[in-house]
Amino acid sequence: MPTALLTIESLCAGLGIPDRVLNFEDVAGGRVVFGPGTLSVIGVEAATLGGKKVLIVTDPGIARTGAVGRAVSSLKAEGISVAVYDQVRENPTTEDVDRCVMAARESGADLIVGLGGGSSLDTAKGCNFILTNGGRMHDYWGVGKATQPMLPFIAVPTTSGTGSECQSFALIADAETHAKMACGDPKAAAALAILDPELTVTMPAAVTAHTGIDAIAHALETAVCNKRSEISSGYSEAAWKLLDRGLEEVLKNPGDIVARARMQLGAAFAGTAIENSMLGIAHSCANPLTAHFGIVHGQAVGTMLPYVIEFNESDPGTAAIYASLAGGGRLSDRVRAHLERSSMGATLSELGANEAMIPQLAGEAAAQWTARFNPVPVTSALLEEVYRAAF
């Protein structure tokens, strides 16, 4: 498919996706611009939002790809002053946000661009909270705790995973306790999300796999969580249809721009589903695995996902949704196939997790915020069973 014809409508043709989903009518914040090469509009869009001094928040790897340089050129062409903070780290902490705030203050930024993976977007959002409302990230743990307006924010994802570009939450870890704080506020959502699939082509294979599996987990957890609605379910189903096909294609041919576009659009749909519903215990169980054993988030959530699906199938309504999404066969087997082709089929024991810590892991997972939205109510004892199955 020629890139000029690569649109949301062309990618979703024949999939039965509602118009409101195709138009991102329920996205947090403002608009979504999609298509190969759309990074080039960032200068005009920033100017339209009133930006005169822009801070680009990114990581060292993205800074080396040329994407930052193209964004800077587009912004400067509109007479906008640009500063770059390129020290974002994976799983950003309060310390990362504080450093970004210093850069924003030094530059006098009046608009923030997050350019990169979920960590860059989260750091940019966290910076916006502190820069405009003061205090520290802990003050915004929860929903709607910012009292002052925030700077306009443009989100430009370079991975197809978190869907953070379509959410109003920043996920920031406490630098000392490592507790992950979900800080959400409608004012923190992106005024514009630019989805340019060309930016994802440079992703290493492992990053493509990990972020892709994370996006699939978002689609499948939002599809059944107890906060789901008709609106969120439309985005969940659309995300799954695109990701289920796109991940297999992109792993076979990493340069396939159509497959990359399916993945990026699917991740954004899944992010919109999260914003309008919530996740479940695959994510609750994954976070302690990352904290204690350093298992990459996508791997952790992917390893847990088939067992979580099988656990949740004890609820007939949930099982019916899973069966509908699978379209034949078992959904847990479909997920396992994706994990295998992504070289992510390892068990928890093979990943270096300590089986003796299962009771502690289960206790921590049960205390996670997302656990309360699982379609089947959970206790620490029940989560121990899910962990043991994954070992």
C-alpha positions in Angstrom: 0.0 0.0 0.0 1.5 3.4 -1.0 2.2 5.5 2.1 0.1 8.3 0.6 -3.0 6.0 0.9 -2.1 4.8 4.4 -4.9 6.2 6.5 -6.9 5.1 9.5 -9.8 4.3 7.2 -7.7 2.2 4.9 -6.1 0.2 7.7 -9.4 -0.5 9.3 -11.4 -1.3 6.2 -13.6 -4.4 6.6 -12.9 -4.7 10.3 -16.3 -3.3 11.4 -14.8 -0.6 13.5 -17.3 2.2 14.6 -16.9 5.7 13.2 -16.4 7.2 16.7 -13.4 4.9 17.1 -12.0 5.7 13.7 -12.3 9.4 14.6 -10.8 9.1 18.1 -13.9 10.9 19.4 -13.2 9.6 23.0 -9.5 10.3 23.1 -8.2 12.2 26.1 -7.1 15.8 25.3 -7.4 17.1 21.8 -6.7 15.7 18.3 -4.9 12.8 16.7 -3.0 13.2 13.5 -2.1 9.9 11.8 0.1 9.0 8.8 3.6 8.4 7.5 5.6 11.6 7.6 3.2 13.5 9.9 6.1 14.5 12.2 6.6 17.3 9.6 3.5 19.1 10.9 4.8 19.6 14.4 6.0 23.1 13.8 2.7 24.4 12.3 0.7 22.6 15.1 2.9 24.0 17.9 2.5 27.5 16.5 -1.2 27.0 16.3 -1.2 26.1 20.0 0.7 29.3 20.8 4.1 27.8 21.3 7.1 30.2 21.1 9.6 28.3 23.3 9.3 24.5 23.0 11.0 21.9 25.2 11.4 18.5 23.5 11.5 15.7 26.0 13.2 12.5 24.7 15.8 9.8 25.4 19.4 9.5 24.1 18.5 6.7 21.7 15.8 8.6 20.0 18.0 11.7 19.8 20.4 9.6 17.7 17.8 8.5 15.1 17.3 11.9 13.5 13.7 12.2 14.6 14.6 15.0 17.1 16.5 16.9 14.4 13.5 16.7 12.1 11.2 18.0 14.8 13.6 20.8 15.7 13.8 21.9 12.0 10.0 21.9 11.7 9.6 24.0 14.9 12.4 26.4 14.0 10.8 26.9 10.5 7.9 28.5 12.3 10.1 30.8 14.3 9.9 28.8 17.5 12.8 28.6 19.9 13.6 24.9 20.8 15.4 23.3 23.7 16.0 19.5 24.0 16.0 17.4 27.2 17.3 14.0 26.0 18.1 12.3 29.3 14.9 10.3 29.8 15.4 6.9 31.4 13.2 3.8 31.2 10.6 3.6 33.9 11.0 7.3 34.9 11.2 8.2 38.6 10.6 11.4 40.5 14.3 12.2 40.1 13.9 12.1 36.3 10.9 14.4 36.4 12.8 16.9 38.6 15.7 17.0 36.2 13.3 17.6 33.3 11.5 20.4 35.2 14.9 22.1 35.7 15.5 22.0 31.9 12.0 23.4 31.3 12.5 26.3 33.7 15.9 27.1 32.2 14.4 27.2 28.7 11.4 29.2 29.6 9.2 26.6 27.8 5.6 27.5 27.0 4.9 24.2 25.2 6.2 20.7 25.8 6.7 17.9 23.2 7.2 14.3 24.3 9.0 12.5 21.6 9.8 8.8 22.2 8.4 5.8 24.0 6.1 5.8 27.0 8.9 6.8 29.3 9.5 10.1 27.4 5.8 10.8 27.3 5.4 10.1 31.0 8.4 12.2 31.9 7.0 15.1 29.8 3.6 14.9 31.5 5.2 14.7 34.9 7.3 17.7 34.1 4.1 19.6 33.1 2.4 18.8 36.5 5.3 20.2 38.5 6.2 23.1 36.2 2.7 24.5 36.2 1.3 23.4 39.6 4.4 23.2 41.8 4.9 20.6 44.6 6.1 17.1 43.8 4.7 14.1 41.9 3.3 12.6 45.1 0.9 15.5 45.3 -0.8 14.3 42.1 -1.0 10.6 42.8 -4.6 9.8 41.8 -7.0 11.7 39.6 -7.7 15.4 39.1 -5.4 16.9 41.7 -3.9 19.7 39.6 -5.6 23.0 40.3 -3.8 25.2 37.7 -3.8 25.1 33.9 -0.9 23.2 32.3 1.2 24.0 29.2 0.0 22.7 25.8 1.5 19.2 25.3 2.2 17.4 22.0 2.8 13.7 22.2 4.8 11.9 19.4 5.2 8.2 20.2 8.1 6.3 18.6 7.0 2.9 19.9 3.7 1.0 19.6 3.1 0.0 23.2 1.9 2.2 26.0 -0.7 4.3 24.2 0.3 7.1 26.6 -0.3 9.6 23.8 -4.0 9.0 24.2 -4.1 9.1 28.0 -4.2 11.8 30.7 -2.0 9.8 33.1 1.7 10.0 33.9 3.2 6.8 35.4 6.1 7.9 37.6 7.9 5.8 40.2 9.0 7.1 43.6 12.8 7.2 43.4 13.2 5.8 46.9 10.4 3.2 47.3 10.0 2.4 43.6 6.2 2.5 44.1 4.6 3.4 40.7 2.3 6.5 41.0 -0.4 6.9 38.4 -1.0 10.7 38.3 -3.9 11.6 36.1 -5.6 14.8 35.2 -7.5 15.9 32.0 -5.2 18.9 31.8 -2.2 16.6 31.4 -3.6 15.0 28.3 -1.9 15.8 24.9 -3.5 18.7 23.0 -2.3 16.8 19.9 -1.0 13.3 19.4 1.1 12.8 16.2 1.1 9.1 15.1 3.8 8.8 12.4 4.5 5.1 11.8 7.8 5.9 10.1 9.2 6.8 13.5 8.7 3.2 14.7 10.7 1.5 11.9 14.0 2.0 13.7 12.9 0.1 16.9 15.1 -2.9 17.7 13.3 -6.2 17.3 13.1 -6.8 21.1 11.6 -3.4 21.7 9.0 -4.1 18.9 8.1 -7.3 20.5 7.9 -6.1 24.1 5.9 -3.0 23.3 3.7 -4.9 20.9 2.8 -7.5 23.6 2.2 -4.7 26.1 -0.3 -3.1 23.7 -2.0 -6.5 23.2 -2.3 -6.8 27.0 -3.9 -3.3 27.1 -6.4 -4.3 24.4 -7.4 -7.6 26.1 -7.4 -6.3 29.7 -9.6 -3.3 28.9 -11.9 -5.6 26.9 -13.0 -7.4 30.1 -12.3 -5.1 33.0 -15.2 -4.4 35.3 -15.1 -0.7 34.3 -15.6 -1.4 30.6 -18.3 0.3 28.7 -19.7 0.2 25.2 -17.3 3.1 24.3 -14.2 1.5 25.7 -15.1 -1.9 24.3 -15.1 -0.4 20.8 -11.6 0.8 21.2 -10.4 -2.5 22.8 -11.8 -4.6 20.0 -10.4 -2.3 17.3 -7.0 -2.4 19.0 -7.0 -6.2 19.2 -7.9 -6.6 15.5 -5.1 -4.4 14.4 -2.4 -5.7 16.9 -3.3 -9.4 16.4 -2.5 -9.1 12.7 0.1 -6.4 12.9 2.5 -8.0 15.4 2.9 -11.2 13.3 3.5 -9.1 10.2 6.0 -6.7 11.7 8.1 -9.5 13.2 8.4 -11.1 9.8 9.2 -7.9 8.1 10.3 -5.1 10.4 10.4 -2.6 7.5 6.8 -3.1 6.5 5.3 0.3 7.0 1.7 -1.0 6.8 2.4 -3.4 9.6 4.1 -0.6 11.6 1.0 1.5 11.0 -1.3 -1.2 12.3 0.7 -1.6 15.4 0.9 2.1 16.2 -2.8 2.7 15.5 -3.7 -0.4 17.5 -1.6 0.8 20.5 -3.3 4.2 20.3 -6.7 2.6 20.3 -5.7 0.5 23.3 -4.5 3.6 25.1 -7.8 5.3 24.5 -9.5 2.2 25.8 -7.5 2.4 29.0 -8.5 6.1 29.4 -12.1 5.1 29.1 -11.9 2.0 31.3 -9.0 0.3 33.1 -6.6 -2.7 33.2 -6.5 -5.8 35.3 -4.3 -8.3 37.1 -1.9 -9.0 34.2 -0.5 -5.6 34.9 -0.9 -5.9 38.7 1.2 -9.1 38.6 3.7 -7.7 36.2 4.8 -4.7 38.3 6.2 -6.7 41.2 8.1 -8.9 38.7 9.8 -5.8 37.2 10.5 -4.3 40.6 12.1 -7.4 42.2 13.7 -9.2 39.3 14.2 -6.5 36.7 12.0 -8.3 34.1 11.2 -5.9 31.3 7.5 -4.8 31.6 6.4 -6.1 28.3 7.9 -9.5 29.1 6.4 -9.5 32.6 2.9 -8.7 31.5 3.1 -11.0 28.5 4.2 -13.9 30.6 1.3 -13.4 32.9 -1.3 -12.7 30.3 -2.3 -16.3 29.1 -2.6 -17.4 32.7 -4.7 -14.4 33.6 -7.0 -15.1 30.6 -7.4 -18.7 31.8 -8.1 -17.5 35.4 -10.7 -15.0 34.2 -12.5 -17.6 32.0 -14.1 -18.8 35.2 -16.5 -15.9 34.7 -19.0 -16.8 31.9 -19.4 -13.2 30.7 -15.7 -12.7 30.5 -15.2 -16.1 28.7 -17.7 -15.1 26.1 -15.9 -11.8 25.4 -12.6 -13.7 25.0 -14.2 -16.2 22.7 -15.6 -13.4 20.5 -12.2 -11.8 20.3 -10.5 -15.1 19.5 -12.9 -15.9 16.6 -12.2 -19.6 17.0 -9.7 -21.4 19.2 -8.7 -20.2 22.6 -7.5 -16.7 23.1 -4.8 -17.8 25.6 -3.3 -20.0 22.9 -3.4 -17.1 20.5 -1.5 -15.0 23.0 1.0 -17.8 23.6 1.7 -18.0 19.8 2.4 -14.3 19.8 4.8 -14.7 22.7 6.6 -17.6 21.0 7.1 -15.7 17.7 8.3 -12.7 19.7 10.9 -14.9 21.5 9.1 -14.1 24.8 7.7 -17.6 25.6 9.8 -18.1 28.8 8.3 -19.1 32.1 8.8 -17.0 35.2 11.4 -19.5 36.5 13.3 -19.2 33.2 13.2 -15.5 33.6 15.0 -15.7 37.0 12.0 -15.1 39.3 12.3 -16.6 42.8 9.4 -19.0 43.4 9.8 -18.7 47.2 8.7 -15.1 46.8 5.3 -15.9 45.4 3.4 -15.0 48.6 5.1 -11.6 48.7 4.6 -11.0 44.9 0.9 -12.0 45.3 0.4 -9.6 48.2 2.0 -6.8 46.3 0.0 -7.6 43.2 -3.3 -7.6 45.1 -2.5 -4.1 46.4 -2.0 -2.7 43.0 -4.6 -0.2 41.8 -5.4 -2.1 38.6 -6.3 -5.3 40.6 -9.6 -3.9 41.7 -10.8 -3.7 38.1 -10.2 -7.3 37.2 -13.5 -9.0 36.0 -13.0 -11.8 38.6 -12.4 -10.4 42.1 -9.0 -11.4 43.4 -7.3 -12.0 46.7 -3.6 -12.6 47.5 -4.3 -16.4 47.7 -5.9 -16.4 44.2 -3.0 -14.4 42.8 -0.6 -16.9 44.2 -2.3 -19.6 42.1 -1.9 -17.4 38.9 1.8 -16.8 39.7 2.4 -20.6 40.3 0.8 -21.4 37.0 3.2 -19.0 35.3 6.2 -20.6 37.0 
